[in-house]
Amino acid sequence: MRRIILEYTIKIFPDPEGDGDYIAEVEELYGCSASGESPEIALQEIETAIQPWLETAKKHGIPISLTKGSKIKDPKKHFNVIFPESQIYNS
């Protein structure tokens, strides 16, 4: 089995409901989002949310996007989830 390291885009923006919180979303992982009282906290929360999102996708056979140029930027912030190749597609 080959290893594929995925790199995703995280977008952080003020909550449109105007309560002062920030929303963090992983652009390539539909529905993977988190919130926090500051951009930094929203980033910490989304980093915590990615692993369970990937595990749920694997469990339910949800395909994930293979992003261009995927690699680990910070080896301290990587997640290990083994997917069948049939669940990975090129975006």
LOPA-544962 format. One record per residue: residue in three letters; residue number from 1; x, y, z negated of N, C-alpha, C in turn. Coordinates in Angstrom, 1 decimal. Example, Ala and Ser with C-alpha at 12.3 -4.5 7.8 and 13.67 -1.06 7.14 Angstrom:
BEGIN
REC residuo num    n.u    n.v    n.w   ca.u   ca.v   ca.w    c.u    c.v    c.w
REC     ALA   1   13.2   -5.7   -7.8   12.3   -4.5   -7.8   13.2   -3.3   -7.8
REC     SER   2   12.8   -2.2   -7.1   13.7   -1.1   -7.1   12.9    0.0   -7.9
# end
This chain:
BEGIN
REC residuo num    n.u    n.v    n.w   ca.u   ca.v   ca.w    c.u    c.v    c.w
REC     MET   1    0.8   -1.2    0.0    0.0    0.0    0.0    0.9    1.2    0.0
REC     ARG   2    0.6    2.2    0.9    1.4    3.4    0.9    0.9    4.5    0.0
REC     ARG   3    1.8    5.3   -0.5    1.4    6.4   -1.4    1.2    7.7   -0.5
REC     ILE   4    0.1    8.4   -0.8   -0.1    9.7   -0.1   -0.3   10.7   -1.2
REC     ILE   5    0.5   11.8   -1.2    0.4   12.9   -2.1   -0.5   14.0   -1.5
REC     LEU   6   -1.5   14.3   -2.1   -2.5   15.3   -1.6   -2.3   16.7   -2.3
REC     GLU   7   -2.4   17.7   -1.5   -2.3   19.1   -2.0   -3.6   19.8   -1.6
REC     TYR   8   -4.2   20.4   -2.6   -5.5   21.0   -2.4   -5.4   22.5   -2.7
REC     THR   9   -6.4   23.2   -2.1   -6.5   24.7   -2.3   -7.5   25.0   -3.4
REC     ILE  10   -7.1   25.7   -4.4   -7.9   26.1   -5.6   -8.2   27.6   -5.4
REC     LYS  11   -9.5   27.9   -5.3  -10.0   29.3   -5.3  -10.6   29.7   -6.6
REC     ILE  12  -10.2   30.9   -7.1  -10.7   31.4   -8.4  -11.3   32.7   -8.1
REC     PHE  13  -12.5   32.9   -8.6  -13.2   34.2   -8.3  -14.2   34.5   -9.5
REC     PRO  14  -14.5   35.8   -9.7  -15.5   36.1  -10.7  -16.8   35.4  -10.5
REC     ASP  15  -17.4   35.0  -11.6  -18.7   34.3  -11.5  -19.8   35.3  -11.0
REC     PRO  16  -20.4   34.9   -9.9  -21.4   35.9   -9.2  -22.6   36.2  -10.1
REC     GLU  17  -22.8   35.4  -11.2  -23.9   35.8  -12.1  -23.5   36.9  -13.0
REC     GLY  18  -22.2   37.3  -13.0  -21.8   38.5  -13.7  -21.7   38.4  -15.2
REC     ASP  19  -21.5   37.2  -15.7  -21.3   37.0  -17.1  -19.9   37.2  -17.6
REC     GLY  20  -19.0   37.6  -16.7  -17.6   37.8  -17.1  -16.7   36.6  -17.0
REC     ASP  21  -17.3   35.4  -16.7  -16.4   34.2  -16.5  -15.9   34.2  -15.1
REC     TYR  22  -15.0   33.3  -14.9  -14.4   33.0  -13.6  -14.7   31.6  -13.2
REC     ILE  23  -14.9   31.4  -11.9  -15.1   30.1  -11.3  -13.9   29.6  -10.6
REC     ALA  24  -13.5   28.4  -10.7  -12.4   27.8   -9.9  -13.0   26.6   -9.2
REC     GLU  25  -12.7   26.6   -7.9  -13.2   25.5   -7.0  -12.1   24.9   -6.2
REC     VAL  26  -12.1   23.6   -6.0  -11.2   22.9   -5.1  -11.9   22.9   -3.7
REC     GLU  27  -11.3   23.7   -2.8  -11.9   23.8   -1.5  -12.2   22.5   -0.8
REC     GLU  28  -11.3   21.6   -0.8  -11.4   20.4   -0.1  -12.2   19.3   -0.8
REC     LEU  29  -12.5   19.4   -2.1  -13.3   18.4   -2.8  -14.6   19.0   -3.2
REC     TYR  30  -15.6   18.7   -2.3  -17.0   19.2   -2.5  -17.5   19.0   -3.9
REC     GLY  31  -17.9   20.1   -4.5  -18.5   20.0   -5.8  -17.5   20.0   -7.0
REC     CYS  32  -16.3   20.0   -6.7  -15.3   20.0   -7.8  -15.0   21.4   -8.2
REC     SER  33  -15.6   21.8   -9.4  -15.4   23.2   -9.8  -15.4   23.2  -11.3
REC     ALA  34  -15.0   24.3  -11.9  -14.9   24.6  -13.3  -15.0   26.0  -13.6
REC     SER  35  -15.1   26.4  -14.8  -15.2   27.9  -15.1  -14.4   28.1  -16.4
REC     GLY  36  -14.1   29.4  -16.6  -13.4   29.8  -17.8  -13.5   31.3  -18.0
REC     GLU  37  -13.2   31.7  -19.2  -13.3   33.2  -19.6  -12.3   34.0  -18.9
REC     SER  38  -11.2   33.4  -18.3  -10.2   34.2  -17.6   -9.8   33.3  -16.4
REC     PRO  39   -9.1   33.9  -15.4   -8.6   33.1  -14.3   -7.7   32.0  -14.7
REC     GLU  40   -6.9   32.3  -15.7   -5.9   31.3  -16.2   -6.7   30.1  -16.8
REC     ILE  41   -7.7   30.4  -17.6   -8.5   29.3  -18.2   -9.3   28.5  -17.2
REC     ALA  42   -9.8   29.2  -16.2  -10.5   28.5  -15.1   -9.6   27.6  -14.4
REC     LEU  43   -8.3   28.0  -14.2   -7.3   27.2  -13.5   -7.0   25.9  -14.4
REC     GLN  44   -6.8   26.1  -15.7   -6.6   25.0  -16.5   -7.8   24.0  -16.5
REC     GLU  45   -9.0   24.5  -16.5  -10.2   23.7  -16.5  -10.3   22.9  -15.2
REC     ILE  46  -10.0   23.5  -14.0  -10.1   22.8  -12.7   -9.1   21.8  -12.6
REC     GLU  47   -7.9   22.0  -13.2   -6.8   21.0  -13.1   -7.3   19.8  -14.0
REC     THR  48   -8.0   20.0  -15.0   -8.6   18.9  -15.8   -9.7   18.2  -15.1
REC     ALA  49  -10.4   18.9  -14.2  -11.6   18.3  -13.5  -11.2   17.5  -12.3
REC     ILE  50  -10.1   17.7  -11.7   -9.7   17.0  -10.5   -9.6   15.5  -10.6
REC     GLN  51   -8.9   15.1  -11.7   -8.8   13.6  -11.9  -10.1   12.9  -12.0
REC     PRO  52  -11.0   13.3  -12.8  -12.3   12.6  -12.9  -13.1   12.7  -11.6
REC     TRP  53  -12.9   13.8  -10.8  -13.6   13.9   -9.5  -13.1   12.9   -8.6
REC     LEU  54  -11.8   12.7   -8.5  -11.2   11.7   -7.6  -11.6   10.3   -8.1
REC     GLU  55  -11.6   10.0   -9.4  -12.0    8.7   -9.8  -13.4    8.4   -9.5
REC     THR  56  -14.3    9.4   -9.6  -15.7    9.2   -9.3  -15.9    9.0   -7.8
REC     ALA  57  -15.1    9.7   -7.0  -15.2    9.6   -5.5  -14.7    8.1   -5.1
REC     LYS  58  -13.7    7.7   -5.8  -13.2    6.3   -5.5  -14.3    5.3   -5.9
REC     LYS  59  -14.9    5.4   -7.1  -15.9    4.5   -7.6  -17.1    4.4   -6.6
REC     HIS  60  -17.5    5.5   -6.1  -18.7    5.6   -5.2  -18.4    5.5   -3.8
REC     GLY  61  -17.2    5.3   -3.4  -16.8    5.2   -2.0  -16.9    6.5   -1.2
REC     ILE  62  -16.8    7.7   -1.9  -16.9    9.0   -1.2  -15.5    9.3   -0.6
REC     PRO  63  -15.5    9.6    0.7  -14.3    9.8    1.4  -13.6   11.1    0.9
REC     ILE  64  -12.3   11.2    0.9  -11.6   12.4    0.5  -10.8   12.9    1.7
REC     SER  65  -10.5   14.2    1.7   -9.8   14.8    2.9   -8.3   14.6    2.7
REC     LEU  66   -7.6   14.2    3.7   -6.2   14.2    3.7   -5.7   15.5    4.3
REC     THR  67   -5.2   16.4    3.5   -4.9   17.8    3.9   -3.5   17.8    4.6
REC     LYS  68   -3.3   18.8    5.5   -2.1   18.9    6.2   -1.0   19.3    5.2
REC     GLY  69    0.2   18.7    5.4    1.3   19.1    4.6    1.2   18.8    3.1
REC     SER  70    0.4   17.8    2.8    0.2   17.4    1.4    1.5   17.0    0.7
REC     LYS  71    1.7   17.5   -0.5    2.9   17.1   -1.2    2.7   17.6   -2.7
REC     ILE  72    3.6   17.2   -3.5    3.6   17.7   -4.9    4.4   19.0   -5.0
REC     LYS  73    3.8   20.1   -5.5    4.6   21.3   -5.7    5.2   21.3   -7.1
REC     ASP  74    4.4   20.8   -8.1    4.8   20.8   -9.5    4.6   19.3   -9.9
REC     PRO  75    5.7   18.5  -10.0    5.5   17.1  -10.4    4.8   16.9  -11.7
REC     LYS  76    4.8   17.9  -12.6    4.1   17.8  -13.9    2.6   17.9  -13.7
REC     LYS  77    2.1   18.2  -12.6    0.6   18.4  -12.4    0.2   17.5  -11.2
REC     HIS  78    0.4   16.3  -11.3   -0.1   15.4  -10.3   -1.0   14.3  -10.9
REC     PHE  79   -1.8   13.7  -10.1   -2.8   12.8  -10.5   -2.6   11.5   -9.7
REC     ASN  80   -2.7   10.4  -10.4   -2.6    9.1   -9.7   -3.9    8.4   -9.6
REC     VAL  81   -4.4    8.3   -8.4   -5.7    7.6   -8.2   -5.4    6.8   -6.9
REC     ILE  82   -5.6    5.5   -6.9   -5.3    4.7   -5.7   -6.6    4.6   -4.9
REC     PHE  83   -6.6    5.0   -3.6   -7.8    4.9   -2.8   -7.5    3.9   -1.7
REC     PRO  84   -8.6    3.2   -1.2   -8.4    2.4    0.0   -8.2    3.4    1.2
REC     GLU  85   -7.4    3.0    2.1   -7.2    3.9    3.3   -8.5    4.2    4.0
REC     SER  86   -9.5    3.3    3.9  -10.8    3.6    4.6  -11.5    4.8    4.0
REC     GLN  87  -11.2    5.2    2.8  -11.8    6.4    2.2  -11.1    7.7    2.4
REC     ILE  88  -10.0    7.7    3.1   -9.2    8.9    3.4   -9.3    9.3    4.8
REC     TYR  89   -9.6   10.5    5.1   -9.7   11.0    6.5   -8.9   12.3    6.6
REC     ASN  90   -8.4   12.6    7.8   -7.7   13.8    8.1   -8.7   14.9    8.4
REC     SER  91   -8.4   16.1    7.7   -9.3   17.2    7.9   -8.8   18.1    9.0
# end
